[in-house]
Amino acid sequence: MRKVAIVQARMGSTRLPGKVMKPLCGISVLGHILLRLRRSQRLDDIVVATSTLSRDDVVAVEARRHGAQVCRGSETDVLARYRQAAEQAGADWVVRITADCPLIDPLLLDSMLEDLQERLGCGERIGFFTNTQPHSYPRGLDVEIFPRWALEQACAEASETYQREHVTPFIIEHGERYPLVNVKACRDTSHLRWTLDTPEDFQFFQTIYEALYRDGDIITTAQVMDLLVRQPEISAINAHVQQKEGRLAS
């Protein structure tokens, strides 16, 4: 069971262009995401899936600098880009990560991968394993895991534009074919916005990183939660930002 994280990343974000290369404590947002995913004990590989546009050359260079594979494909047909990346990496299971989550939690990811493997070992039929249906973790700790065969079927059959831009809608909409299992947090914190899409979001992350980041280490979810309890005004920085549902993101 080869488990591969595919990080979709591009420079052409509509609300905050170039966000994946914005620096947080001297390291790009994409760099932090890749460093955090490297802490996973259960991932077998990491691929950054970006577009073939020249403006995304910088994304490919940054991904390789942090030791990730790179796969380049269509900017708008992200579903096809994912299928291409999964084939390139020889993935059995795909972990979908978007490049607007600089606090993505490797401990949560490993816990979900362990849970998935145990369920599969007991014979449970799973086509989509996630913590987003519905959300109960902060927005920005989103994890979607699905088998490569489901991705290939979706790529072959999905015909609606939104199904191809956002990768997983076809799988979610066909639960009879791809049984869904959702992981719920002990406490619902889905009102917290830890995703990067606007200048206010970037200000939020700058504040978090300047307060907590230490070179060579990663910020934990527990550290962020503790900081926000002590300084609730930090959450207020981007609390008003409306979530862009089903976003193309990267």
C-alpha positions in Angstrom: 0.0 0.0 0.0 2.0 2.9 -1.3 0.7 6.2 0.1 1.6 9.4 -1.7 0.7 13.0 -0.8 0.0 15.1 -3.8 0.1 18.8 -3.1 -1.6 20.9 -5.7 0.2 24.3 -6.0 0.2 27.1 -8.5 0.9 30.8 -8.7 -2.4 31.9 -10.2 -4.6 32.2 -7.1 -7.4 34.7 -7.7 -7.6 36.3 -4.3 -3.9 36.2 -3.4 -1.7 35.6 -6.4 1.6 33.9 -5.7 0.5 32.9 -2.2 2.4 29.6 -2.3 5.7 31.4 -2.6 5.0 34.0 0.1 7.6 33.9 2.9 6.9 32.9 6.5 10.0 33.3 8.7 12.2 33.1 5.6 10.6 30.0 4.1 7.9 29.9 1.5 4.4 28.7 2.3 5.0 25.7 0.0 8.3 25.0 1.7 6.7 24.9 5.1 4.0 22.5 3.8 6.6 20.2 2.4 8.7 20.3 5.6 5.6 19.5 7.6 4.6 16.6 5.4 8.2 15.2 5.7 7.5 14.7 9.4 4.9 12.1 8.5 6.0 8.6 9.4 3.4 6.9 7.1 3.8 8.7 3.8 5.9 7.0 1.1 6.4 10.0 -1.1 5.4 13.6 -1.8 4.6 15.0 -5.2 3.9 18.7 -6.0 1.4 18.8 -8.9 1.6 22.2 -10.6 0.7 23.5 -14.1 2.8 23.7 -17.2 2.5 27.5 -17.4 5.8 29.3 -17.2 4.7 31.3 -14.2 4.7 28.0 -12.3 8.3 27.2 -13.0 9.1 28.8 -9.7 6.8 26.3 -8.0 8.6 23.4 -9.6 12.0 24.7 -8.6 10.9 25.3 -5.0 9.3 21.8 -4.7 12.5 20.1 -5.9 14.6 22.2 -3.6 12.6 20.7 -0.7 13.0 17.2 -2.0 9.6 16.6 -3.5 8.8 15.1 -6.9 7.2 17.4 -9.4 4.4 16.6 -11.9 3.2 19.3 -14.3 -0.1 19.3 -16.1 -3.2 21.3 -16.9 -3.8 24.4 -14.8 -7.6 24.0 -14.8 -8.1 20.3 -15.1 -6.7 19.5 -11.7 -8.4 16.1 -11.7 -6.3 15.1 -14.7 -3.2 16.7 -13.0 -3.8 14.5 -10.0 -4.2 11.3 -12.0 -1.0 12.1 -13.9 0.9 12.7 -10.6 -0.5 9.5 -9.0 0.6 7.5 -12.0 4.1 9.1 -12.0 4.5 8.3 -8.3 3.1 4.8 -8.4 0.6 5.6 -5.7 -1.9 3.0 -4.4 -3.5 5.6 -2.2 -3.5 9.4 -2.8 -3.5 11.9 0.0 -4.8 15.2 -1.4 -3.3 18.3 0.2 -3.8 21.9 -1.1 -0.9 24.4 -1.0 -2.9 26.9 1.1 -2.5 25.0 4.4 0.8 26.0 6.1 -0.2 24.4 9.4 -1.2 21.0 7.9 -0.7 18.5 10.8 1.5 15.5 10.1 0.4 13.9 13.4 -3.2 14.1 12.3 -2.3 12.8 8.9 -0.5 9.8 10.3 -3.3 9.0 12.7 -5.7 9.0 9.8 -3.5 6.8 7.7 -3.1 4.4 10.5 -6.8 4.3 11.1 -7.4 3.7 7.3 -4.9 0.9 7.2 -6.5 -0.9 10.2 -10.0 -0.6 8.7 -8.8 -1.9 5.3 -7.0 -4.8 7.1 -10.4 -5.7 8.7 -12.0 -5.9 5.3 -13.9 -2.6 5.4 -14.7 -1.2 2.0 -13.5 2.4 1.7 -13.4 4.7 -1.4 -12.9 8.1 0.4 -11.4 8.7 3.8 -11.5 12.3 5.0 -12.0 14.8 7.8 -14.0 17.2 5.7 -17.5 15.6 5.4 -18.4 17.4 7.5 -15.6 19.6 8.9 -14.8 19.4 12.6 -11.1 20.4 12.5 -9.9 24.0 11.7 -10.2 24.8 8.0 -6.6 24.2 6.8 -6.1 20.8 8.5 -8.1 19.2 5.6 -7.1 15.7 4.5 -8.6 13.7 1.7 -7.4 10.1 1.0 -8.7 7.9 -1.8 -7.4 4.9 -3.8 -5.8 5.5 -7.1 -8.4 3.4 -8.9 -11.1 5.8 -7.7 -9.1 8.7 -9.0 -8.7 7.0 -12.4 -12.4 6.3 -12.6 -13.3 9.9 -11.7 -10.9 11.2 -14.3 -12.4 9.0 -17.0 -16.0 9.8 -16.2 -16.3 13.3 -14.6 -17.7 15.7 -17.1 -18.7 18.8 -15.1 -16.2 21.6 -14.9 -16.3 21.8 -11.1 -15.7 18.1 -10.9 -12.4 18.5 -12.8 -11.3 21.7 -11.1 -11.7 20.4 -7.6 -10.6 16.7 -7.8 -12.9 15.0 -5.4 -16.5 16.1 -6.1 -17.2 13.1 -8.4 -16.0 10.7 -5.8 -18.0 12.3 -3.0 -21.2 12.4 -5.2 -21.0 8.7 -6.0 -20.9 7.3 -2.5 -22.5 4.1 -3.6 -19.3 3.4 -5.6 -16.8 5.0 -3.2 -17.9 4.5 0.4 -17.1 7.5 2.5 -15.6 7.4 6.0 -15.3 10.7 7.9 -13.0 11.3 10.8 -14.4 13.7 13.5 -12.4 15.7 16.0 -13.1 15.3 19.7 -14.2 18.9 19.8 -15.6 20.9 16.8 -13.2 23.7 15.9 -14.3 24.1 12.3 -15.0 27.7 12.9 -11.2 28.4 13.0 -9.8 29.6 9.7 -6.2 28.2 9.1 -6.2 28.4 5.3 -4.5 30.9 3.1 -6.6 32.7 0.5 -6.5 36.4 1.3 -4.2 39.1 2.6 -5.9 38.8 6.0 -5.2 35.1 6.0 -1.5 35.8 5.3 -1.4 38.3 8.2 -2.9 35.6 10.4 -0.1 33.1 9.4 2.6 35.8 9.8 1.4 36.4 13.4 1.4 32.7 14.2 4.8 32.0 12.6 6.5 35.0 14.2 5.2 33.9 17.6 5.8 30.2 17.4 8.2 29.2 14.7 11.7 27.9 15.6 14.2 27.0 12.9 14.4 23.3 12.3 11.1 22.5 14.0 7.5 22.6 13.1 4.6 24.4 14.9 2.2 21.9 16.4 -1.6 22.2 16.4 -1.5 22.2 20.2 0.8 25.2 20.2 -1.4 27.1 17.9 -4.5 26.3 19.9 -2.8 27.4 23.1 -1.7 30.7 21.5 -5.2 31.4 20.3 -6.6 30.8 23.7 -4.2 33.2 25.2 -4.5 35.8 22.4 -8.0 35.4 20.8 -7.4 38.6 18.8 -5.2 36.6 16.5 -8.2 34.5 15.3 -10.1 37.7 14.7 -7.6 38.8 12.0 -9.3 36.6 9.4 -12.4 35.4 11.1 -14.6 37.5 8.7 -13.2 35.9 5.5 -15.7 33.8 3.7 -14.6 30.3 2.8 -14.4 29.7 -0.9 -16.2 26.3 -1.0 -14.9 23.7 -3.5 -12.1 26.1 -4.3 -9.6 25.5 -7.1 -7.0 26.7 -4.6 -3.8 25.7 -6.2 
